[in-house]
Amino acid sequence: MKRTIKKVAVLGSGVMGSRIACHFANVGVEVLLLDIVPREPNAAEAAKGLTTDHPAVRNRIVNDALAFAIKSNPNPLYKKSYANRIKTGNFTDDMAKIADCDWTIEVVIERLDIKKQVFENVEKYRKPGTLITSNTSGIPIHQMLEGRSEDFQKHFCGTHFFNPPRYLKLLEIIPTAKTDQAVVDFLMDYGDRFLGKTMVLCKDTPAFIANRVGVASIQALFHLVEEMDLTVTEVDKMTGPILGRAKSATFRTCDVVGLDTLVLVAGGLKANCPDDEARATFDMPSYISKMTENGWLGSKSGQGFFKKEGRTILELNLKTMEYQEPAKVDFPTLKAAKAEDNLKARMKILAGGTDKAGEFYRKAFYGLFQYVSNRIPEITDDLYKIDDALGAGFGWQLGPFATWDALGVAETAKLMEAAGKKPAQWVYDMLAAGCSTFYSVKDGKKMYYDIPSKSYKVVPGTEDLIILDNLRETNVVWSNSGATIFDIGDGVLNLEFHTKMNTIGSEILQGINKAIDLAEGDAKWKGVVIANNGENFSAGANLGMIFMLAAQQEVEELDMAVKAFQDTVMRIRYSSIPVVSAPHAMALGGGCEICLHSDKVIAAAEPTSDWLNSCRRYSCRSWF
């Protein structure tokens, strides 16, 4: 059957439910958001003489939750007016309305008994053939099917969004043995094309993929901090952007998520993974237990690993359990790594350090590599899914296997053995089969090592993606120090910026003019795309150069620089071939002007470099 999603019901309006509802509204879907009826009026309602029979009281929980979500930062909506696509109600009065919905998503409290009650009610009104999914993050999906009809079971699976749903790209799909394959195929495609998600198909194992590995990594780090006598600030300096991860790094992320949430997930993993060789990792160090007892749970409680006093941010001393001003972090390994822009090359510097930071990275890497190698085939049969899940769910630019590749698989395996962290046997089998890396590139396509066949296969879902790094050895038409022109197929040239923050100087202006010269001068070219896979489209003009010219009163040189830029953007505007700009993240100053002068702008909805996903299943020719 041809399935379309025009209306979605979201059952549960908490932090996740309200924001999932907002993201469906972002993509143009009508949403019915429901929650429970309050037991009694609050003080304000009682003062007005309202009872639980009044609609304002009956829908207070859901309306307050949605209002709070819309006001939150970062905002869950592309535009606040999209909130008009969300209608609210309650489980008692409005559950029958799910009969008009194409998809019902349960997002209630993480208790199996309550979820079963909700599903029993859903079954009374749900239209046969419509989708029904749970956003649980820990309860086994198959346990929710008890007592459900055959049609319910066929159309039911887990859909695990990550918080905040608008911004974190991961969506894990967890089918049961009863789920119809057509349902799985539809959800994998819909999440990719319409919700803009990185889709990862998971086995029905505890915490699925991202949380199983991500939480295990955090827990291992908690113990490593105690073992190596590291400070909170030292760890966050070593596990943030320098490692290709979020600025919030480890401990600030824990404060944002909430320590109680982490403790709950780790406890669930310890209880439900009796055969995990690293099960002891899920035990809490004494300082975590003390923080939990004290109610120091992070942002929600006003203090956690960090505490703000006035304008000063203090860190928690994990030995004295007192707050103090953080000391300056000064590791030679970090200084050396900061000078390397290439993240993969930076990994070798970090792991090769001879100071305390180098020791930290080696211990952290070796433990992580051993853990993920042992999770195959338990949580997945395919190694790329682990990297995809950690990248999209936890913001790791390099997943565990990609990081291992950067360090060298064979040499790292030997070092792991020496450190008592021997990897799984399949890694040695891979090396014996003549495959020296987990990933490779062939004919512009990203390949992964397939364990059963002992050979490389194309990463599913990337067949139609245009990834510039994969074309760098085969499809470069022209380049200079700040720009590269690629042949991306269908008679289209792509101009990539790669200066610092993609600031615009003479190299990029030369690149723009060269790309247009090539496209106008040869009939085989149909147009030019200006886009890149960097962190930003462009931070604007190279102000350092402009400041230097101004300070030295080089008026003529400054005038020539300004004129060169203006001539170039006008060249874009009046060229005889179409020029398409695909901005993402920052498109400041001159970057914005390039877009304004282009024939068409294909803008990313979010601040990511994944604009090339818009090429999926479509010819570049459709842009021109």
SEKEPA-6188 format. One line per 8 residues: number of its first residue (from 0); their letters; for each residue x, y, z of C-alpha. Coordinates in nm, 3 decimals, always signed. Layout:
BEGIN
NUM) a) X Y Z; ...
//
This chain:
BEGIN
0) mkrtikkv) +0.000 +0.000 +0.000; +0.108 +0.359 -0.062; +0.140 +0.523 +0.278; +0.136 +0.898 +0.347; +0.165 +1.084 +0.674; -0.073 +1.377 +0.700; -0.162 +1.362 +1.068; +0.029 +1.227 +1.368
8) avlgsgvm) -0.087 +1.167 +1.725; +0.173 +1.209 +2.001; +0.071 +1.053 +2.332; +0.257 +1.224 +2.614; +0.358 +1.590 +2.622; +0.668 +1.581 +2.839; +1.007 +1.710 +2.728; +1.031 +1.455 +2.446
16) gsriachf) +0.665 +1.433 +2.345; +0.610 +1.807 +2.306; +0.929 +1.847 +2.105; +0.857 +1.548 +1.882; +0.520 +1.710 +1.812; +0.697 +2.035 +1.723; +0.931 +1.863 +1.479; +0.644 +1.698 +1.294
24) anvgvevl) +0.481 +2.041 +1.275; +0.811 +2.168 +1.127; +0.772 +1.938 +0.826; +0.409 +2.035 +0.764; +0.227 +1.753 +0.943; -0.087 +1.809 +1.153; -0.030 +1.692 +1.510; -0.266 +1.580 +1.787
32) lldivpre) -0.080 +1.610 +2.120; -0.247 +1.440 +2.420; -0.169 +1.393 +2.788; -0.342 +1.299 +3.113; -0.615 +1.498 +3.293; -0.495 +1.663 +3.618; -0.633 +1.510 +3.936; -0.748 +1.850 +4.065
40) pnaaeaak) -0.737 +2.221 +3.978; -0.425 +2.414 +4.073; -0.443 +2.719 +4.300; -0.498 +2.967 +4.016; -0.775 +2.755 +3.864; -0.943 +2.700 +4.200; -0.940 +3.076 +4.264; -1.140 +3.120 +3.942
48) glttdhpa) -1.390 +2.859 +4.053; -1.280 +2.609 +3.786; -1.321 +2.235 +3.840; -1.179 +1.931 +3.668; -1.480 +1.944 +3.435; -1.354 +2.265 +3.275; -1.154 +2.226 +2.950; -0.885 +2.467 +3.072
56) vrnrivnd) -0.819 +2.238 +3.368; -0.852 +1.911 +3.177; -0.596 +2.021 +2.916; -0.371 +2.218 +3.147; -0.086 +1.964 +3.152; -0.060 +1.933 +2.775; -0.108 +2.306 +2.710; +0.152 +2.408 +2.969
64) alafaiks) +0.399 +2.154 +2.832; +0.357 +2.276 +2.474; +0.382 +2.641 +2.578; +0.701 +2.566 +2.771; +0.849 +2.381 +2.474; +0.776 +2.666 +2.233; +0.948 +2.914 +2.465; +1.251 +2.690 +2.525
72) npnplykk) +1.598 +2.749 +2.387; +1.698 +2.607 +2.145; +1.358 +2.648 +1.989; +1.195 +2.322 +1.872; +1.012 +2.498 +1.587; +1.149 +2.637 +1.261; +0.891 +2.918 +1.294; +0.670 +2.983 +1.597
80) syanrikt) +0.365 +3.006 +1.371; +0.405 +2.632 +1.302; +0.264 +2.571 +1.651; -0.076 +2.629 +1.490; -0.038 +2.284 +1.333; -0.054 +2.125 +1.680; -0.390 +2.058 +1.846; -0.399 +1.955 +2.211
88) gnftddma) -0.626 +1.736 +2.418; -0.627 +1.465 +2.684; -0.637 +1.086 +2.697; -0.985 +1.076 +2.849; -1.176 +1.308 +2.616; -0.979 +1.298 +2.294; -0.828 +0.954 +2.243; -1.098 +0.872 +1.987
96) kiadcdwt) -0.943 +1.138 +1.758; -0.646 +0.912 +1.686; -0.877 +0.732 +1.442; -0.799 +1.016 +1.201; -0.422 +0.983 +1.242; -0.180 +0.800 +1.014; +0.076 +0.745 +1.288; +0.044 +0.729 +1.667
104) ievvierl) +0.361 +0.777 +1.874; +0.363 +0.685 +2.244; +0.596 +0.901 +2.457; +0.471 +0.842 +2.813; +0.669 +0.764 +3.127; +0.924 +0.479 +3.108; +0.709 +0.220 +3.283; +0.595 -0.090 +3.100
112) dikkqvfe) +0.268 -0.119 +3.292; +0.164 +0.236 +3.202; +0.265 +0.192 +2.839; +0.051 -0.123 +2.818; -0.246 +0.068 +2.958; -0.199 +0.338 +2.694; -0.175 +0.081 +2.415; -0.489 -0.095 +2.534
120) nvekyrkp) -0.672 +0.237 +2.506; -0.512 +0.310 +2.168; -0.634 -0.021 +2.031; -0.996 +0.081 +2.095; -0.972 +0.374 +1.852; -0.675 +0.326 +1.622; -0.761 +0.270 +1.256; -0.626 -0.068 +1.132
128) gtlitsnt) -0.322 -0.036 +0.909; -0.197 +0.285 +1.069; +0.145 +0.307 +1.232; +0.189 +0.277 +1.608; +0.534 +0.325 +1.766; +0.697 +0.380 +2.104; +0.971 +0.630 +2.182; +1.105 +0.425 +2.472
136) sgipihqm) +1.479 +0.450 +2.533; +1.521 +0.139 +2.742; +1.222 -0.094 +2.762; +1.247 -0.393 +2.524; +1.007 -0.330 +2.237; +0.873 -0.686 +2.221; +0.753 -0.666 +2.583; +0.492 -0.407 +2.482
144) legrsedf) +0.310 -0.644 +2.246; +0.145 -0.863 +2.509; -0.231 -0.868 +2.455; -0.221 -0.665 +2.134; -0.400 -0.760 +1.813; -0.225 -0.903 +1.508; -0.276 -0.578 +1.314; -0.129 -0.377 +1.602
152) qkhfcgth) +0.175 -0.605 +1.619; +0.237 -0.586 +1.242; +0.239 -0.206 +1.246; +0.426 -0.157 +1.574; +0.796 -0.090 +1.644; +1.024 +0.141 +1.839; +1.109 +0.488 +1.706; +1.374 +0.629 +1.939
160) ffnppryl) +1.419 +1.004 +1.886; +1.701 +1.184 +2.066; +1.655 +1.504 +2.262; +1.618 +1.770 +2.128; +1.440 +1.598 +1.836; +1.474 +1.893 +1.601; +1.851 +1.918 +1.638; +1.987 +1.571 +1.711
168) klleiipt) +1.979 +1.380 +1.387; +1.959 +1.023 +1.514; +1.637 +0.823 +1.485; +1.670 +0.458 +1.583; +1.414 +0.217 +1.439; +1.364 -0.098 +1.647; +1.132 -0.359 +1.495; +1.012 -0.676 +1.665
176) aktdqavv) +0.980 -1.020 +1.509; +0.613 -0.933 +1.442; +0.677 -0.599 +1.262; +0.586 -0.597 +0.892; +0.899 -0.534 +0.681; +0.705 -0.279 +0.474; +0.653 -0.073 +0.791; +1.026 -0.078 +0.867
184) dflmdygd) +1.112 +0.021 +0.510; +0.862 +0.307 +0.517; +0.987 +0.448 +0.848; +1.352 +0.428 +0.741; +1.269 +0.622 +0.425; +1.029 +0.872 +0.586; +1.268 +0.960 +0.868; +1.545 +1.022 +0.618
192) rflgktmv) +1.358 +1.221 +0.354; +1.100 +1.411 +0.558; +1.230 +1.433 +0.916; +1.591 +1.488 +0.810; +1.722 +1.211 +1.033; +2.016 +0.976 +1.025; +1.829 +0.648 +1.033; +1.979 +0.352 +1.220
200) lckdtpaf) +1.806 +0.015 +1.220; +1.862 -0.152 +1.559; +1.818 -0.488 +1.723; +1.582 -0.506 +2.022; +1.863 -0.506 +2.279; +1.893 -0.296 +2.600; +1.933 +0.076 +2.518; +1.965 -0.017 +2.149
208) ianrvgva) +2.287 +0.117 +1.988; +2.364 +0.482 +2.066; +2.280 +0.477 +2.437; +2.436 +0.135 +2.491; +2.774 +0.250 +2.359; +2.745 +0.619 +2.454; +2.650 +0.556 +2.815; +2.912 +0.282 +2.848
216) siqalfhl) +3.170 +0.531 +2.719; +3.064 +0.796 +2.972; +3.062 +0.543 +3.256; +3.409 +0.419 +3.163; +3.527 +0.778 +3.162; +3.377 +0.836 +3.510; +3.596 +0.553 +3.641; +3.899 +0.669 +3.443
224) veemdltv) +3.869 +1.018 +3.596; +3.892 +0.863 +3.942; +4.179 +0.633 +3.843; +4.389 +0.911 +3.687; +4.297 +1.185 +3.937; +4.169 +1.421 +3.668; +3.960 +1.733 +3.722; +3.621 +1.804 +3.568
232) tevdkmtg) +3.760 +2.086 +3.355; +4.056 +1.879 +3.237; +3.824 +1.607 +3.111; +3.595 +1.852 +2.933; +3.894 +2.014 +2.763; +4.007 +1.672 +2.642; +3.666 +1.539 +2.531; +3.517 +1.839 +2.351
240) pilgraks) +3.598 +2.000 +2.013; +3.961 +1.884 +2.024; +3.819 +1.531 +1.988; +3.560 +1.631 +1.727; +3.277 +1.631 +1.979; +3.034 +1.887 +2.119; +3.156 +2.196 +2.309; +2.966 +2.068 +2.613
248) atfrtcdv) +3.208 +1.771 +2.611; +3.139 +1.521 +2.890; +3.054 +1.679 +3.224; +2.868 +1.981 +3.088; +2.662 +1.743 +2.877; +2.583 +1.538 +3.189; +2.468 +1.857 +3.362; +2.238 +1.941 +3.071
256) vgldtlvl) +2.093 +1.591 +3.039; +2.059 +1.542 +3.413; +2.267 +1.309 +3.628; +1.954 +1.126 +3.743; +1.876 +1.031 +3.382; +2.226 +0.894 +3.330; +2.213 +0.696 +3.655; +1.876 +0.550 +3.556
264) vagglkan) +1.997 +0.439 +3.211; +2.323 +0.297 +3.349; +2.132 +0.107 +3.618; +1.901 -0.036 +3.354; +2.196 -0.152 +3.148; +2.359 -0.321 +3.446; +2.034 -0.502 +3.527; +1.954 -0.604 +3.169
272) cpddeara) +2.299 -0.690 +3.031; +2.418 -0.979 +3.250; +2.661 -1.107 +2.984; +2.828 -0.772 +2.911; +3.199 -0.822 +2.984; +3.220 -0.456 +3.093; +2.914 -0.476 +3.317; +3.107 -0.344 +3.618
280) tfdmpsyi) +3.150 -0.019 +3.423; +2.785 +0.059 +3.492; +2.850 +0.076 +3.868; +2.859 +0.434 +3.992; +3.181 +0.582 +4.136; +3.145 +0.719 +4.488; +3.141 +1.082 +4.374; +2.844 +1.016 +4.142
288) skmtengw) +2.653 +0.847 +4.425; +2.727 +1.142 +4.654; +2.610 +1.393 +4.394; +2.287 +1.200 +4.346; +2.228 +1.188 +4.723; +2.285 +1.564 +4.744; +2.047 +1.633 +4.458; +2.327 +1.786 +4.248
296) lgsksgqg) +2.175 +1.668 +3.923; +2.293 +1.942 +3.689; +2.106 +2.230 +3.524; +1.767 +2.115 +3.652; +1.885 +2.145 +4.015; +2.108 +2.449 +3.971; +2.433 +2.263 +4.024; +2.605 +1.947 +3.917
304) ffkkegrt) +2.960 +1.910 +3.794; +2.949 +2.286 +3.746; +2.786 +2.561 +3.949; +2.740 +2.924 +3.857; +2.794 +3.188 +4.125; +2.732 +3.534 +3.986; +2.936 +3.546 +3.667; +3.180 +3.281 +3.783
312) ilelnlkt) +3.143 +2.917 +3.683; +3.287 +2.682 +3.944; +3.379 +2.318 +3.898; +3.317 +2.037 +4.146; +3.628 +1.895 +4.311; +3.554 +1.522 +4.284; +3.768 +1.439 +4.589; +3.656 +1.706 +4.837
320) meyqepak) +3.305 +1.743 +4.686; +3.341 +2.120 +4.713; +3.313 +2.377 +4.434; +3.620 +2.570 +4.326; +3.745 +2.788 +4.043; +3.886 +2.568 +3.768; +4.261 +2.570 +3.718; +4.406 +2.632 +3.375
328) vdfptlka) +4.445 +2.316 +3.170; +4.796 +2.295 +3.028; +4.880 +1.967 +2.853; +5.147 +1.973 +2.577; +4.950 +1.710 +2.384; +4.650 +1.943 +2.359; +4.869 +2.230 +2.239; +5.019 +2.013 +1.968
336) akaednlk) +4.679 +1.880 +1.861; +4.522 +2.227 +1.832; +4.771 +2.311 +1.556; +4.631 +2.026 +1.340; +4.308 +2.110 +1.155; +4.258 +1.762 +1.011; +4.062 +1.567 +1.273; +4.187 +1.225 +1.168
344) armkilag) +4.549 +1.340 +1.181; +4.476 +1.501 +1.519; +4.373 +1.161 +1.663; +4.727 +1.030 +1.618; +4.870 +1.331 +1.800; +4.630 +1.283 +2.090; +4.689 +0.909 +2.124; +5.064 +0.952 +2.084
352) gtdkagef) +5.106 +1.209 +2.360; +5.370 +1.137 +2.625; +5.201 +1.338 +2.901; +4.896 +1.269 +3.118; +4.661 +1.368 +2.835; +4.818 +1.113 +2.599; +4.779 +0.843 +2.864; +4.413 +0.943 +2.908
360) yrkafygl) +4.341 +0.918 +2.535; +4.507 +0.579 +2.501; +4.315 +0.432 +2.790; +3.986 +0.584 +2.673; +4.035 +0.477 +2.309; +4.148 +0.122 +2.384; +3.859 +0.056 +2.621; +3.608 +0.200 +2.374
368) fqyvsnri) +3.748 +0.005 +2.079; +3.736 -0.320 +2.273; +3.380 -0.252 +2.383; +3.240 -0.176 +2.038; +3.417 -0.470 +1.876; +3.257 -0.698 +2.137; +2.909 -0.555 +2.075; +2.903 -0.706 +1.725
376) peitddly) +2.686 -0.901 +1.655; +2.502 -0.848 +1.986; +2.358 -0.502 +1.916; +2.418 -0.487 +1.539; +2.574 -0.693 +1.262; +2.718 -0.386 +1.087; +2.997 -0.171 +1.230; +2.892 +0.145 +1.042
384) kiddalga) +2.566 +0.156 +1.241; +2.760 +0.210 +1.564; +2.949 +0.503 +1.412; +2.632 +0.647 +1.262; +2.448 +0.622 +1.594; +2.726 +0.786 +1.796; +2.769 +1.057 +1.534; +2.403 +1.149 +1.503
392) gfgwqlgp) +2.301 +1.084 +1.866; +2.603 +1.208 +2.060; +2.760 +1.447 +1.810; +3.084 +1.255 +1.750; +3.241 +1.366 +1.422; +3.439 +1.041 +1.422; +3.273 +0.727 +1.552; +3.472 +0.457 +1.733
400) fatwdalg) +3.561 +0.260 +1.420; +3.648 +0.572 +1.219; +3.874 +0.683 +1.505; +4.036 +0.340 +1.514; +4.099 +0.367 +1.141; +4.269 +0.704 +1.194; +4.507 +0.548 +1.447; +4.574 +0.240 +1.234
408) vaetaklm) +4.379 -0.080 +1.298; +4.659 -0.337 +1.313; +4.909 -0.131 +1.515; +4.637 -0.020 +1.757; +4.518 -0.379 +1.807; +4.871 -0.472 +1.918; +4.882 -0.182 +2.163; +4.537 -0.278 +2.293
416) eaagkkpa) +4.659 -0.633 +2.359; +4.957 -0.500 +2.552; +4.722 -0.283 +2.758; +4.494 -0.577 +2.838; +4.216 -0.457 +2.606; +4.228 -0.720 +2.333; +3.963 -0.662 +2.063; +3.712 -0.920 +1.935
424) qwvydmla) +3.830 -1.204 +1.713; +3.654 -1.068 +1.402; +3.901 -0.778 +1.395; +4.192 -1.022 +1.358; +3.994 -1.215 +1.096; +3.947 -0.889 +0.905; +4.319 -0.818 +0.905; +4.397 -1.176 +0.804
432) agcstfys) +4.159 -1.138 +0.508; +4.374 -0.853 +0.378; +4.137 -0.575 +0.489; +4.342 -0.321 +0.683; +4.070 -0.062 +0.757; +3.707 -0.058 +0.865; +3.620 +0.193 +0.592; +3.745 +0.263 +0.242
440) vkdgkkmy) +3.645 +0.474 -0.058; +3.595 +0.325 -0.403; +3.467 +0.511 -0.709; +3.357 +0.799 -0.488; +3.149 +0.572 -0.262; +3.205 +0.508 +0.108; +3.255 +0.139 +0.180; +3.249 -0.049 +0.512
448) ydipsksy) +3.394 -0.384 +0.611; +3.116 -0.643 +0.610; +3.203 -0.903 +0.873; +3.010 -1.208 +0.739; +3.145 -1.178 +0.384; +3.490 -1.049 +0.488; +3.471 -0.786 +0.213; +3.383 -0.420 +0.163
456) kvvpgted) +3.031 -0.308 +0.079; +2.879 +0.034 +0.011; +2.733 +0.191 +0.325; +2.356 +0.154 +0.269; +2.176 +0.482 +0.213; +2.486 +0.664 +0.087; +2.473 +0.535 -0.270; +2.323 +0.858 -0.399
464) liildnlr) +2.497 +1.100 -0.164; +2.764 +1.338 -0.287; +3.040 +1.350 -0.026; +3.321 +1.577 -0.137; +3.592 +1.402 +0.065; +3.514 +1.082 -0.127; +3.571 +1.264 -0.459; +3.895 +1.436 -0.363
472) etnvvwsn) +4.124 +1.184 -0.533; +3.923 +1.132 -0.851; +3.696 +1.427 -0.933; +3.895 +1.746 -0.870; +3.886 +1.973 -1.173; +4.088 +2.266 -1.030; +4.209 +2.388 -0.691; +4.413 +2.649 -0.509
480) sgatifdi) +4.495 +2.701 -0.139; +4.144 +2.816 -0.048; +3.902 +2.655 -0.293; +3.848 +2.336 -0.491; +3.627 +2.272 -0.793; +3.479 +1.921 -0.823; +3.292 +1.741 -1.099; +2.990 +1.608 -0.903
488) gdgvlnle) +2.818 +1.450 -1.200; +2.522 +1.541 -1.421; +2.733 +1.812 -1.582; +2.757 +2.011 -1.258; +3.063 +2.171 -1.099; +3.086 +2.220 -0.723; +3.298 +2.498 -0.574; +3.415 +2.418 -0.221
496) fhtkmnti) +3.561 +2.674 +0.021; +3.826 +2.545 +0.264; +3.991 +2.849 +0.420; +3.978 +2.900 +0.799; +3.606 +2.929 +0.884; +3.561 +2.953 +0.506; +3.635 +3.325 +0.515; +3.641 +3.489 +0.172
504) gseilqgi) +3.972 +3.616 +0.038; +4.143 +3.631 -0.299; +4.171 +3.249 -0.323; +3.794 +3.201 -0.302; +3.722 +3.489 -0.540; +3.962 +3.328 -0.786; +3.781 +2.996 -0.736; +3.437 +3.146 -0.805
512) nkaidlae) +3.555 +3.311 -1.124; +3.735 +2.997 -1.236; +3.425 +2.781 -1.181; +3.210 +3.018 -1.385; +3.479 +3.041 -1.656; +3.485 +2.662 -1.685; +3.106 +2.627 -1.692; +3.056 +2.909 -1.945
520) gdakwkgv) +3.342 +2.790 -2.165; +3.247 +2.425 -2.213; +2.904 +2.300 -2.317; +2.943 +1.984 -2.108; +2.892 +2.190 -1.791; +2.535 +2.294 -1.707; +2.592 +2.494 -1.392; +2.783 +2.558 -1.069
528) vianngen) +2.698 +2.472 -0.709; +2.872 +2.666 -0.431; +2.874 +2.441 -0.125; +3.103 +2.259 +0.117; +3.106 +1.994 +0.390; +3.273 +2.221 +0.647; +3.132 +2.344 +0.976; +3.017 +2.669 +0.812
536) fsaganlg) +2.921 +2.786 +0.467; +3.121 +3.105 +0.519; +3.198 +3.343 +0.804; +3.219 +3.628 +0.550; +3.510 +3.836 +0.426; +3.861 +3.784 +0.558; +3.845 +4.075 +0.802; +4.202 +4.017 +0.917
544) mifmlaaq) +4.328 +4.103 +0.571; +4.095 +4.403 +0.545; +4.201 +4.528 +0.890; +4.568 +4.498 +0.795; +4.516 +4.698 +0.475; +4.319 +4.963 +0.662; +4.576 +4.986 +0.945; +4.856 +5.029 +0.693
552) qeveeldm) +4.644 +5.286 +0.505; +4.675 +5.087 +0.185; +4.373 +5.266 +0.042; +4.426 +5.159 -0.319; +4.477 +4.793 -0.221; +4.166 +4.803 -0.002; +3.964 +4.959 -0.284; +4.085 +4.688 -0.523
560) avkafqdt) +3.987 +4.414 -0.274; +3.636 +4.555 -0.233; +3.597 +4.597 -0.609; +3.719 +4.240 -0.673; +3.455 +4.105 -0.437; +3.174 +4.316 -0.586; +3.276 +4.222 -0.941; +3.273 +3.854 -0.842
568) vmriryss) +2.926 +3.851 -0.687; +2.794 +4.042 -0.989; +2.959 +3.776 -1.203; +2.750 +3.520 -1.014; +2.438 +3.727 -1.071; +2.482 +3.778 -1.446; +2.662 +3.460 -1.551; +2.521 +3.277 -1.852
576) ipvvsaph) +2.497 +2.953 -1.654; +2.290 +2.897 -1.336; +2.472 +2.924 -1.002; +2.320 +2.753 -0.696; +2.437 +2.825 -0.340; +2.376 +2.574 -0.060; +2.439 +2.753 +0.272; +2.443 +2.592 +0.614
584) amalgggc) +2.537 +2.715 +0.962; +2.706 +3.057 +0.929; +2.655 +3.249 +0.605; +2.771 +3.589 +0.725; +2.856 +3.906 +0.535; +3.014 +3.807 +0.206; +2.880 +3.452 +0.243; +2.529 +3.595 +0.257
592) eiclhsdk) +2.600 +3.818 -0.044; +2.708 +3.517 -0.249; +2.374 +3.354 -0.170; +2.177 +3.669 -0.251; +2.340 +3.693 -0.594; +2.289 +3.325 -0.678; +2.011 +3.205 -0.911; +1.882 +2.966 -0.645
600) viaaaept) +1.952 +2.896 -0.278; +1.918 +2.545 -0.132; +1.948 +2.622 +0.239; +1.990 +2.363 +0.514; +1.705 +2.366 +0.765; +1.956 +2.315 +1.044; +2.313 +2.438 +1.110; +2.481 +2.130 +0.962
608) sdwlnscr) +2.702 +2.054 +0.666; +2.465 +1.783 +0.537; +2.327 +1.990 +0.249; +2.430 +1.715 +0.008; +2.156 +1.494 +0.151; +1.927 +1.696 -0.074; +2.093 +1.513 -0.363; +1.966 +1.178 -0.236
616) ryscrswf) +1.755 +1.005 -0.502; +1.760 +1.317 -0.718; +1.978 +1.418 -1.009; +2.171 +1.742 -0.964; +2.013 +1.832 -1.296; +1.685 +1.895 -1.112; +1.841 +2.210 -0.965; +1.904 +2.372 -1.305
//
